Amino acid sequence: MATTNNQKEPICCSATARGKKTAGIPIVARGERCHPLDQLSPAEVAIAVATVKAAGRSPEERDGMRFVGVALLEPEKDVVALADAYYFPPFQPSLAPRAKGSTIFPSRLPPRRARLVVYNKQSNMTSIWIVELSEVHGAAWDDHDRGKVISSEVIPDVQPSTDVSEDVECEATLKSYPPFIEAMNRRGIHDMELVMVDAWFAGYYSDGDAPSRRLSKPIIFCRTESDCPMENGYARPVEGIYVLFDMQNNAVIEFEDRKLVPLPQPDHLRNYTPGETRGGIDRGDVKPLIIDQSEGPSFHVNGYFVDWQKWNFRIGFTPTEGLVIYSVAYIDGSCGSRSIAHRLSFVEMVVPYGDPNEPHYRKNAFDAGEYGLGKCANSLKKGCDCLGYIKHFDAHLTNFKGDVETIENCVCLHEEDHGILWKHQDWRTGLAEVRRSRRLTVSFFCTIANYEYGFYWHFYQDGKIEAEVKLIGILSLGALMPGESRKYGTTIASGLYAPIHQHFFVARMDMAVDCVHNEACNQVVEVNIKVESAGPHNLHSNAFYAEETLLKSELHAMRDCDPSSARHWIVRNTSTVNRTGQPTGYKLMPGPNCLPFAQPEAKFLRRAGFLRHNLWVTPYKSNEMFPGGEFPNQNPRIHDGLATWVKKDRTLEETNIVLWYVLGLTHIPRLEDWPVMPVEHIGFKLIPHGFFNCSPAIDVPPSPSGTSIREVESPNKAI
């Protein structure tokens, strides 16, 4: 297997002239080195943090600063258009904005800016800082190079997402708390090193959960005496203990040992290490599968710009969302580069459990807003997480104290064989034409407590984009009293059961179908299949047709999936037509989906009003990024975010369209999900609909030359 070496990310710099040097350090115009959408370099992150620290009004304020997230403040779309027109690939002057009929051509791009979410542990206040990064280099910096604070704003009545250091402190404090130790001893647990404490945020159930305090309500598990380093501690939940923990002051506020539930007995099936650890034998009949790209990959990478066959886009990464795909375009022959989307990402996910018993009723994590998908990202392993010729991208984040941390090999880019793209055999001549499908995949994985989530964006040769989420990991379990069973889950071992639950993911798609620069020329139509009424137009009772409905405003565009009518939605360009005179468009095709099964009065739904529909549509607004608001943690405001924004009922007839697609999966645990949960898939597709004048798959090279899998024959050729 061939892999590319990770390239060092370029240091972002700026100066009034190319080649200027400061103390022997070359300073180059930022517009020539760093695209406006490139993620912050480690030097930029460090200087942004240093700038904010230096702006603290007192030593106490500076000491109390905790850096929840540091990310690029994404520029307006016209800045991106200028960069793509003159400074960076795809180098398309036609993308440049115009003023009074003439093209704008600046001598340089505006300075980059960082946006920082800062929590002050002394005052329990959250603030947002904007820092301009005027001169940044990687070797050293002084007061002049720290950047400039553009603004700082205290955000009242919120709690930002957690940090792993808080989880570590919570676990250590609770394990040294005498009443907790006594409660563990009552359950036969005397070694606190075996205890696992997951510091779940409190959510919002009553005024006692108000964000005036930074609260968690930990859930507890216990390992066995096993010395296995990969032991599944989630196999032994400790129930009956209630803890309210103050994350700001690292102290126990309330503690109750309410009910003595026996600890589940050790089970030789509990672990997920190789078979000999479980007393079994791993299968031994798996032969090597070789992915051979001896001539290298078909994609090209320039910084964060990716070019593959006719596709091009940029890769980004944020602490909350993780992977972001920018500026998605397709090269369509003489038509040149055609825009499809400005920005694609998953912006929130919610996991509500269906058991009304303590503590499971309050297990409804907002994994993006409360924990951060990007902050929980994995460092991927070559030959395991991805196969083939791989290009990895690093992510540069900050820890709670503001130190720069790099997650190496965080995003994976590679090609995959994907079966048949198209095939036809002429029965008269016996001749067949076959095209092998290949797709380009960009992905990352994150681990949040017991679950792993893989987020994938697949780009196909026929112009299709597929978004996919893979769910995998370990079940979050509950303990049962002897002889007890519950209808809200599945018993998987003696005294052990897995509660039923759901997973919801929200994809935000800032669309730009056939748009140049920042044109406001998209709209959304809903398509439903209708059965023709009986009568003269349907003499044979077989007629049905597709009916289109324009979604004119935000309230009109709150829609749900309907497989019975093959419902889907098309984003259309109102000023560009195809060869038949119809508007060009891209179709959002749902996959399997669901809505919450909870009652409308469920407390978690007051923070997750966006789960009430599968589709929402809004006009683009730069500060409308997260469907539950930027700070869903302990949020006391009902239906904050998307469900409130759409009440303005803004027009959608011709504008910059943002699609919010909510996809859900209901997990009814099986016995086979123990001890590990095999991967489950959920997703949707964006498919060209009248966008191309003929199939872009027509020029895919015939097989087998287009295949990326090398067949390996066995020595005796006996298959």
C-alpha positions in Angstrom: 0.0 0.0 0.0 1.4 3.4 -1.0 0.8 6.4 1.1 1.8 10.0 0.7 3.9 11.8 3.3 2.1 14.5 5.2 3.2 17.8 3.9 4.0 20.6 6.4 1.2 23.2 6.3 2.5 26.5 4.9 3.0 29.3 7.4 0.6 32.2 6.7 2.3 35.5 6.4 1.7 39.0 5.2 3.7 42.1 4.3 3.5 45.1 2.1 5.9 43.7 -0.5 7.0 40.3 -1.6 10.4 39.2 -0.2 10.4 41.5 2.8 12.4 40.1 5.7 12.2 40.7 9.4 15.1 39.5 11.6 16.0 37.0 8.9 12.5 35.6 8.6 10.9 35.9 5.1 7.5 37.6 5.2 5.4 37.0 2.1 2.1 38.5 1.1 -0.7 36.5 2.7 -2.8 36.4 -0.5 0.1 34.5 -2.2 0.6 31.9 0.5 -2.6 31.3 2.4 -6.1 31.0 0.8 -8.8 32.8 2.8 -10.5 29.5 3.6 -7.3 27.6 4.7 -7.6 26.5 8.3 -5.4 28.4 10.8 -1.8 27.3 10.9 -0.3 26.4 14.3 1.5 29.8 14.3 -1.8 31.7 13.7 -3.5 29.7 16.5 -0.7 30.5 18.9 -0.7 34.2 18.1 -4.5 34.5 18.2 -4.4 33.0 21.8 -1.5 35.3 22.8 -3.4 38.3 21.5 -6.4 37.6 23.6 -4.4 36.8 26.7 -2.5 40.0 26.4 -5.9 41.9 26.2 -7.0 40.6 29.5 -7.7 43.5 31.9 -6.2 41.9 35.0 -3.9 39.0 35.9 -7.0 37.2 37.4 -8.9 37.5 34.1 -5.9 36.2 32.1 -5.4 33.3 34.5 -9.0 32.3 34.2 -9.1 32.2 30.4 -10.0 28.8 28.9 -9.9 28.5 25.2 -12.9 26.5 24.0 -12.3 26.9 20.3 -10.0 28.8 18.0 -10.9 28.8 14.3 -10.7 30.8 11.1 -13.3 33.6 10.9 -14.5 32.7 7.4 -14.5 35.7 5.0 -17.4 36.9 3.0 -18.0 35.1 -0.3 -16.7 38.0 -2.4 -13.3 37.6 -0.8 -13.3 33.9 -1.6 -14.3 34.7 -5.2 -11.4 37.2 -5.5 -9.0 34.7 -4.2 -10.2 31.9 -6.5 -10.1 34.3 -9.5 -6.6 35.7 -9.2 -4.6 34.3 -6.4 -5.3 30.6 -6.1 -6.6 27.7 -8.1 -8.9 27.4 -9.9 -7.7 30.8 -11.2 -11.0 31.9 -12.8 -11.3 35.6 -13.4 -15.0 35.1 -14.3 -15.5 34.3 -10.6 -14.4 37.8 -9.5 -17.1 40.2 -8.3 -17.8 43.4 -10.3 -18.5 47.0 -9.3 -20.3 49.2 -11.8 -19.5 46.9 -14.7 -15.8 46.6 -14.0 -14.0 43.8 -12.3 -12.5 44.3 -8.9 -8.8 43.5 -8.8 -7.2 44.4 -5.4 -3.5 44.5 -4.9 -3.9 42.2 -1.9 -6.5 40.2 0.0 -7.7 41.4 3.4 -5.9 40.0 6.5 -7.1 36.8 7.9 -9.0 36.7 11.2 -9.4 34.2 13.9 -12.6 33.7 16.0 -12.1 32.5 19.6 -14.6 31.2 22.1 -13.2 31.9 25.5 -14.6 30.7 28.8 -13.4 32.4 32.0 -13.2 29.9 34.9 -13.0 32.7 37.4 -16.1 34.6 36.4 -18.1 31.8 34.7 -18.5 34.1 31.6 -18.2 33.2 28.0 -16.9 35.6 25.4 -16.3 35.7 21.6 -13.1 37.4 20.4 -12.2 38.4 16.8 -8.5 38.8 16.2 -6.9 40.1 13.0 -3.7 38.2 12.1 -1.8 41.0 10.3 1.7 39.5 10.5 2.2 35.9 11.4 5.4 33.8 11.1 6.3 30.5 12.7 9.7 31.3 14.3 9.0 34.0 16.9 6.7 36.9 17.7 6.7 40.0 19.7 4.0 42.6 20.7 3.9 43.8 17.1 3.2 40.3 15.7 0.5 39.3 18.1 -2.3 40.6 15.9 -5.0 43.0 16.8 -8.2 42.5 18.7 -11.1 43.6 16.4 -13.9 42.9 18.9 -14.7 41.1 22.1 -18.2 40.4 23.3 -19.5 38.7 26.4 -22.3 36.3 25.6 -24.7 36.1 28.6 -26.6 33.1 29.8 -24.6 30.4 28.0 -22.2 27.6 28.7 -19.7 26.6 25.9 -18.7 23.1 25.1 -16.7 20.9 27.4 -13.0 20.1 27.3 -11.3 16.8 27.9 -9.3 18.4 30.8 -12.6 19.1 32.6 -13.6 15.5 32.2 -10.3 14.3 33.7 -10.7 16.7 36.6 -14.3 15.6 37.2 -13.3 11.9 37.3 -10.4 12.5 39.6 -12.3 14.7 42.0 -15.3 12.3 42.3 -13.0 9.2 42.8 -11.4 11.0 45.8 -14.8 12.1 47.3 -15.4 10.1 50.5 -19.2 9.6 50.1 -18.5 8.3 46.5 -15.8 5.9 47.8 -18.2 4.6 50.4 -20.9 4.1 47.8 -18.4 2.1 45.6 -17.4 0.0 48.6 -21.1 -0.9 49.2 -21.0 -2.4 45.7 -17.8 -4.3 46.3 -15.5 -1.8 44.5 -12.5 -1.0 46.5 -10.0 0.0 43.8 -10.9 3.5 42.5 -8.5 3.0 39.6 -11.1 0.7 38.1 -13.8 3.3 38.2 -14.8 5.2 35.0 -16.6 8.6 35.2 -18.2 10.1 32.1 -19.0 13.7 32.9 -22.2 14.2 30.9 -23.4 17.7 30.7 -26.6 18.4 32.6 -28.8 19.5 29.7 -31.8 21.6 30.7 -34.7 20.1 32.6 -35.5 22.9 35.2 -34.3 26.2 36.5 -31.7 24.3 38.5 -29.9 23.5 35.3 -29.6 27.2 34.3 -26.2 28.2 32.8 -25.4 30.4 35.8 -23.5 27.3 36.9 -21.4 25.0 34.7 -22.9 21.6 35.5 -22.5 18.0 34.7 -24.4 14.9 35.9 -21.8 12.1 35.6 -22.5 8.5 34.6 -20.4 5.8 36.2 -18.9 2.5 35.1 -16.4 0.1 36.5 -13.8 -2.1 35.0 -13.0 -5.6 36.4 -9.7 -6.8 37.9 -8.6 -7.6 34.4 -5.2 -6.2 33.3 -6.4 -6.1 29.7 -5.5 -2.6 28.4 -8.5 -2.6 26.0 -11.1 -3.8 28.5 -14.6 -2.6 27.9 -15.5 -0.8 31.1 -18.9 0.2 29.6 -19.9 -3.4 30.2 -20.3 -2.7 34.0 -22.5 0.3 34.6 -22.8 1.5 38.2 -26.4 2.5 38.8 -28.3 4.1 41.6 -25.9 7.0 42.3 -26.8 10.6 41.5 -24.1 13.3 41.3 -24.4 16.9 40.4 -21.0 18.3 39.7 -19.8 21.9 39.4 -17.4 22.0 36.4 -16.3 25.5 37.1 -15.1 24.9 40.6 -14.4 21.2 40.2 -16.6 20.3 43.2 -19.5 18.0 44.0 -22.7 20.0 44.6 -25.1 17.1 45.3 -24.5 13.4 46.0 -27.1 10.7 46.6 -26.7 6.9 46.8 -30.3 6.3 45.9 -30.5 2.6 45.1 -28.2 -0.3 45.4 -28.2 -2.0 42.0 -25.9 -5.1 41.8 -22.9 -4.6 39.5 -23.2 -6.8 36.4 -20.9 -9.8 36.7 -17.7 -10.1 34.6 -18.5 -11.6 31.2 -15.8 -13.2 29.1 -17.5 -11.7 26.0 -17.3 -8.1 27.3 -14.0 -7.2 25.6 -13.3 -6.3 22.0 -9.7 -7.5 21.7 -8.7 -10.4 19.5 -10.3 -13.8 20.0 -7.7 -15.4 22.2 -8.4 -12.7 24.8 -12.1 -13.7 24.9 -11.2 -17.4 25.0 -12.1 -17.8 21.3 -10.3 -18.1 18.0 -10.2 -15.5 15.3 -11.1 -16.5 11.8 -8.1 -17.5 9.8 -9.3 -17.8 6.2 -9.1 -14.2 5.2 -6.7 -13.7 2.3 -4.9 -10.4 1.5 -6.8 -7.8 -0.4 -4.4 -5.5 -2.2 -5.3 -2.0 -3.3 -2.6 -1.2 -5.9 -2.2 2.3 -7.4 1.4 1.8 -8.7 1.2 5.1 -10.7 -0.2 7.1 -7.7 -3.6 8.6 -7.2 -5.7 10.5 -9.8 -6.2 13.4 -7.4 -4.0 16.4 -6.9 -3.6 18.4 -3.7 -2.2 21.9 -3.5 -2.4 23.0 0.1 -6.0 22.4 1.0 -7.2 22.5 -2.7 -8.2 19.2 -4.1 -8.6 18.5 -7.9 -9.9 15.1 -8.9 -11.0 14.3 -12.5 -13.6 17.0 -13.0 -14.2 17.9 -9.4 -12.4 20.6 -7.3 -13.0 21.8 -3.8 -11.2 22.9 -0.6 -10.9 21.1 2.7 -11.4 22.8 6.1 -11.7 21.8 9.7 -13.3 23.4 12.7 -13.5 22.4 16.4 -17.3 22.1 16.4 -18.0 20.6 13.0 -14.8 18.8 12.2 -14.5 18.3 8.4 -15.8 21.2 6.2 -15.9 21.1 2.4 -15.7 24.4 0.6 -16.2 25.7 -2.9 -17.4 22.5 -4.6 -17.3 22.8 -8.4 -17.4 20.6 -11.4 -15.5 21.2 -14.7 -18.0 20.8 -17.5 -16.2 20.9 -20.8 -16.6 24.2 -22.6 -18.8 25.5 -19.8 -15.8 25.6 -17.5 -16.1 25.4 -13.8 -19.7 25.2 -12.5 -20.4 25.9 -8.9 -22.5 23.4 -6.8 -22.0 24.4 -3.2 -20.2 27.0 -1.2 -19.9 25.0 2.0 -20.9 21.5 3.2 -20.6 20.2 6.8 -22.4 18.4 9.6 -23.2 21.0 12.2 -25.0 19.1 15.0 -26.0 15.7 16.2 -28.3 14.6 19.0 -28.6 11.2 20.6 -31.8 10.9 22.7 -32.4 7.6 24.7 -35.8 6.1 25.1 -35.6 4.8 28.6 -37.5 7.0 31.2 -35.5 5.6 34.1 -32.6 7.3 35.8 -30.0 8.1 34.4 -31.0 7.2 30.8 -33.7 9.7 30.4 -31.1 12.5 30.5 -28.8 10.9 28.0 -29.4 13.2 25.0 -26.0 14.5 24.1 -25.6 17.3 21.6 -22.3 15.9 20.4 -21.3 18.9 18.2 -22.5 21.8 20.4 -21.7 20.2 23.8 -18.5 18.4 23.0 -17.2 19.3 19.5 -16.9 16.8 16.7 -13.6 18.3 15.6 -12.2 18.4 19.1 -13.0 14.7 19.5 -11.4 13.7 16.1 -9.2 10.7 15.8 -5.7 10.5 14.4 -6.3 7.9 11.6 -4.1 4.9 11.0 -2.7 4.0 7.6 -3.9 0.7 6.3 -6.6 0.4 8.9 -9.0 3.4 8.8 -8.4 3.9 5.1 -6.9 1.8 2.3 -5.2 2.8 -0.9 -3.0 5.8 -1.8 -3.9 8.2 1.0 -3.4 11.9 1.6 -3.9 12.9 5.2 -4.5 16.4 6.5 -3.7 17.5 10.0 -6.0 19.6 12.2 -4.6 22.4 14.4 -6.7 23.2 17.5 -6.1 24.5 21.0 -6.4 22.9 24.4 -8.3 24.5 27.2 -5.3 26.5 28.4 -4.6 27.8 24.9 -1.7 25.6 23.9 -1.7 24.5 20.2 -2.5 20.9 19.7 -2.3 19.1 16.3 -4.3 16.0 15.5 -2.1 14.3 12.9 -3.7 12.4 10.0 -7.1 13.7 11.0 -8.8 13.9 7.6 -8.4 11.1 5.0 -8.5 11.7 1.2 -8.4 8.6 -1.0 -10.0 7.0 -4.1 -12.2 3.9 -3.9 -13.5 1.4 -6.4 -17.3 1.4 -6.2 -18.6 -1.4 -8.4 -20.4 -0.7 -11.6 -21.0 2.8 -12.8 -23.0 1.7 -15.9 -23.3 -1.3 -18.1 -25.3 -2.3 -21.2 -25.1 -5.4 -23.4 -26.7 -5.5 -26.8 -28.6 -8.8 -27.0 -28.5 -8.7 -30.8 -24.7 -8.3 -31.2 -23.6 -9.7 -27.8 -21.3 -6.7 -27.4 -21.2 -5.1 -23.9 -20.0 -1.8 -22.6 -19.1 -1.5 -18.9 -17.8 1.4 -16.9 -16.3 0.9 -13.5 -17.2 3.4 -10.8 -14.6 5.2 -8.8 -15.3 7.7 -6.1 -13.2 10.2 -4.2 -13.8 10.0 -0.4 -13.0 12.7 2.2 -13.6 11.5 5.8 -12.8 11.8 9.5 -13.7 9.9 12.6 -14.5 11.1 16.1 -14.9 9.3 19.4 -17.4 10.6 21.9 -17.4 8.5 25.1 -18.6 5.0 24.0 -19.5 5.8 20.4 -17.5 6.4 17.2 -18.8 8.4 14.2 -17.3 8.5 10.8 -18.3 11.4 8.5 -17.8 10.8 4.8 -18.3 12.9 1.7 -18.1 10.9 -1.5 -17.6 12.5 -5.0 -18.6 10.4 -8.0 -17.7 10.4 -11.7 -21.4 11.0 -12.7 -21.6 14.3 -10.8 -23.2 12.8 -7.7 -22.2 13.8 -4.1 -23.0 11.4 -1.3 -22.9 12.2 2.4 -22.6 9.2 4.7 -22.3 8.8 8.5 -21.0 5.5 9.9 -22.0 4.7 13.5 -19.8 2.2 15.4 -18.3 1.7 18.8 -19.6 0.3 22.1 -23.1 0.4 23.5 -23.9 2.6 26.5 -25.6 0.1 28.9 -27.7 -0.1 32.0 -27.7 -2.4 35.0 -30.8 -4.4 36.1 -32.0 -5.7 39.4 -32.1 -9.5 39.7 -35.1 -10.8 37.6 -35.8 -7.4 36.2 -36.4 -6.7 32.5 -37.3 -3.5 30.7 -39.3 -2.9 27.5 -37.2 0.1 26.7 -34.2 -1.9 25.6 -32.6 -5.3 25.0 -31.2 -7.6 27.6 -27.8 -8.7 26.4 -26.4 -10.4 29.4 -27.4 -11.3 33.0 -28.2 -8.0 34.8 -27.2 -6.0 31.7 -29.3 -4.3 29.0 -28.9 -1.8 26.2 -31.5 1.0 26.0 -33.2 1.9 22.8 -32.1 5.2 21.4 -31.9 7.4 18.2 -29.2 9.3 16.4 -29.8 12.5 14.6 -27.4 14.3 12.4 -27.8 17.8 10.8 -26.1 18.5 7.5 -25.8 22.2 6.6 -25.5 22.8 2.9 -24.8 26.3 1.7 -25.7 25.7 -1.9 -24.5 27.7 -5.0 -25.9 25.8 -7.9 -24.5 27.3 -11.1 -23.9 30.5 -9.2 -21.0 32.9 -10.0 -19.6 35.0 -7.1 -22.4 35.5 -4.6 -25.4 35.4 -7.0 -28.8 35.1 -5.3 -30.4 33.0 -7.9 -31.3 29.7 -6.3 -34.7 28.3 -5.2 -36.0 25.0 -3.9 -38.9 22.9 -5.4 -40.4 19.8 -3.7 -41.2 16.9 -6.0 -43.9 14.3 -5.1 -45.2 11.5 -7.2 -49.0 11.8 -7.7 -51.4 9.0 -8.9 -53.6 10.2 -11.7 -57.3 10.3 -10.8 -59.6 7.8 -12.5 -61.2 9.1 -15.6 -60.5 9.8 -19.3 -56.8 10.7 -18.5 -56.2 7.4 -16.8 -58.3 4.8 -18.7 -56.0 2.0 -17.7 -55.5 3.1 -14.1 -51.8 3.0 -14.4 -50.9 6.7 -14.7 -48.8 8.6 -12.3 -46.6 11.8 -12.6 -44.2 14.0 -10.7 -45.7 17.2 -9.3 -43.4 20.1 -8.4 -44.1 22.7 -5.7 -42.0 25.8 -5.2 -41.1 26.3 -1.5 -41.7 30.1 -1.4 -40.7 30.9 2.2 -39.1 29.4 5.3 -42.3 28.3 7.0 -43.5 26.7 3.8 -40.1 24.9 3.6 -40.4 22.9 6.8 -40.8 19.5 5.2 -40.6 15.8 6.1 -39.5 12.8 4.1 -42.3 10.7 2.5 -41.2 7.5 0.8 -44.8 6.8 -0.2 -44.6 9.7 -2.7 -40.8 9.4 -3.5 -40.5 12.9 -2.1 -37.3 14.8 -2.9 -36.2 18.4 -3.3 -34.3 20.2 -6.1 -32.2 23.3 -5.7 -32.6 25.2 -9.0 -30.9 28.1 -10.7 -33.4 30.7 -11.7 -31.3 32.3 -14.5 -29.5 29.3 -16.1 -31.3 26.7 -18.3 -30.2 23.4 -19.9 -30.7 22.4 -23.6 -34.4 21.7 -23.0 -34.9 25.2 -21.6 -35.4 23.9 -18.0 -33.6 25.4 -15.0 -30.4 23.6 -14.0 -30.5 22.0 -10.6 -29.2 19.5 -8.0 -31.5 17.1 -6.3 -31.4 16.2 -2.6 -32.4 12.6 -2.5 -33.1 11.3 1.0 -32.1 7.9 2.3 -33.9 6.0 5.1 -34.9 8.4 7.8 -37.0 9.0 10.8 -38.3 11.6 13.3 -38.0 11.6 17.1 -40.3 9.1 18.8 -40.4 11.3 22.0 -43.5 13.2 23.0 -43.6 16.8 21.9 -43.2 17.9 25.5 -39.9 16.0 25.9 -37.3 18.2 27.6 -34.5 17.6 25.1 -36.8 18.8 22.3 -36.9 22.3 23.8 -33.2 22.5 22.8 -33.6 20.5 19.6 -36.7 22.0 17.9 -34.8 21.4 14.6 -35.5 17.7 14.9 -39.2 18.2 14.3 -38.7 18.2 10.5 -36.3 16.5 8.1 -35.8 19.5 5.9 -35.5 23.2 6.7 -34.5 25.9 4.1 -33.2 29.4 5.0 -31.6 32.2 3.0 -27.9 32.5 3.7 -26.9 34.5 6.7 -23.3 34.2 8.0 -24.2 34.1 11.7 -26.8 31.3 11.3 -24.5 28.3 11.5 -25.8 25.9 14.2 -29.4 24.7 14.3 -29.6 24.6 18.1 -27.7 27.8 18.5 -23.9 27.9 19.0 -24.3 27.1 22.7 -26.9 24.3 23.3 -25.2 23.3 26.5 -27.7 24.0 29.4 -29.6 26.3 27.0 -32.7 27.7 28.8 -34.1 29.2 25.6 -36.8 27.2 23.9 -36.2 26.4 20.3 -33.1 28.5 20.0 -31.6 28.6 16.6 -33.1 27.2 13.4 -36.7 26.8 14.7 -36.7 30.5 15.7 -34.9 31.9 12.7 -37.5 30.5 10.3 -40.3 32.4 12.1 -39.2 35.4 10.1 -40.6 33.5 7.1 -38.1 35.1 4.8 -38.6 34.6 1.0 -36.8 31.7 -0.7 -38.0 32.3 -4.3 -34.6 33.7 -5.5 -31.8 33.9 -3.0 -28.7 32.2 -1.6 -30.2 28.9 -0.4 -29.1 27.0 2.7 -30.4 23.4 3.1 -30.6 21.9 6.6 -31.2 18.2 6.3 -31.9 16.2 9.4 -31.2 12.5 9.1 -32.1 10.0 11.8 -31.5 6.4 12.7 -33.4 4.4 15.4 -31.1 1.9 17.1 -32.9 -1.1 18.6 -29.9 -2.9 20.1 -29.4 -6.6 19.2 -27.7 -9.4 21.0 -25.2 -9.3 18.1 -24.3 -5.7 19.0 -22.4 -7.1 22.1 -19.6 -6.6 22.9 -19.0 -4.5 19.8 -21.6 -2.7 17.6 -21.0 -3.5 13.9 -21.1 -0.4 11.7 -24.4 1.1 10.7 -24.8 3.6 7.8 -27.1 6.5 7.2 -26.9 9.2 4.5 -28.3 11.1 1.6 -27.3 12.1 -2.0 -27.0 15.3 -4.0 -27.6 14.3 -7.6 -27.4 16.5 -10.8 -30.9 17.1 -12.1 -31.0 18.8 -15.4 -27.6 20.2 -14.5 -25.6 18.5 -17.3 -26.7 18.3 -20.9 -25.6 14.7 -21.0 -24.3 12.1 -18.6 -20.8 13.1 -17.3 -20.2 9.3 -16.9 -20.0 8.9 -20.7 -16.3 9.6 -20.9 -15.2 7.4 -18.0 -12.5 5.0 -19.4 -13.8 1.5 -20.2 -13.0 -1.3 -17.7 -10.7 -2.9 -16.8 -8.2 0.0 -17.3 -10.3 2.2 -15.0 -10.2 -0.3 -12.1 -8.1 0.4 -9.0 -8.1 -3.2 -7.6 -5.4 -5.6 -8.7 -6.5 -9.2 -8.8 -4.1 -11.7 -7.2 -4.4 -15.3 -8.2 -3.7 -18.1 -5.8 -0.7 -20.3 -6.7 -2.9 -23.3 -7.7 -5.6 -21.1 -9.3 -8.2 -23.1 -7.5 -10.8 -20.5 -6.4 
